[in-house]
Amino acid sequence: KQEVTQIPAALSVPEGENLVLNCSFTDSAIYNLQWFRQDPGKGLTSLLLIQSSQREQTSGRLNASLDKSSGRSTLYIAASQPGDSATYLCAVHQGGSEKLVFGKGTKLTVNP
Amino acid sequence: SAVISQKPSRDICQRGTSLTIQCQVDSQVTMMFWYRQQPGQSLTLIATANQGSEATYESGFVIDKFPISRPNLTFSTLTVSNMSPEDSSIYLCSVSFVGTGELFFGEGSRLTVL
């Protein structure tokens, strides 16, 4: 059974700092991995999608990496801003299944 | 990407009643899913909504409690039946397209059962 773990559960940083969020998964037979952002009481916004054959994806100040063999992904946020404050969720799409398995998320607070 | 509209965005309901949540997508999508997010928890897949046939439910979820319809490629409904306070959650509709498998989510429907 696939399990997804995100560390840390919460993170508070000053504005301008670069930071890394971690995601690990137990079964490396994944189809892809997706990072989402969720604002309080809202739905999920897709940030980055990494296919199993890819090593990383970039969008603006965000960079996500994937190491399938070790079951890890990281989300790097450069020059953080207060508007980045949200919960960041990692989810893996299991090969041969339509199911997405989610981690519990990292709650990020960027202080002005 | 896709624009996904959910109704209602929030509701407060009495124990024992039922509520139907609607999900409308602005383009034809391959897959539609319903997720639940209980307070302080991550997302759990309830079921895959299949066009013109019965939904495929995950372990722990049954059709009598969460009947789902998907009459066409752009619309689906989820009903939460005979509600109890334990059903208080955010219910989210999500869709994906053929190819990348990237998932997109609606804004969610926040349900509070008293």
Interface residues (C-beta under 8 A of the other chain):
Chain A: Y31 N32 Q34 F36 G41 K42 G43 L44 T45 S46 L49 Q51 L89 A91 H93 E98 K99 L100 F102 G103 K104 G105
Chain B: S1 I4 Q6 M31 F33 Q41 S42 L43 T44 L45 T48 E58 I90 L92 S94 S96 T100 G101 E102 L103 F104 F105 G106 E107 G108 R110
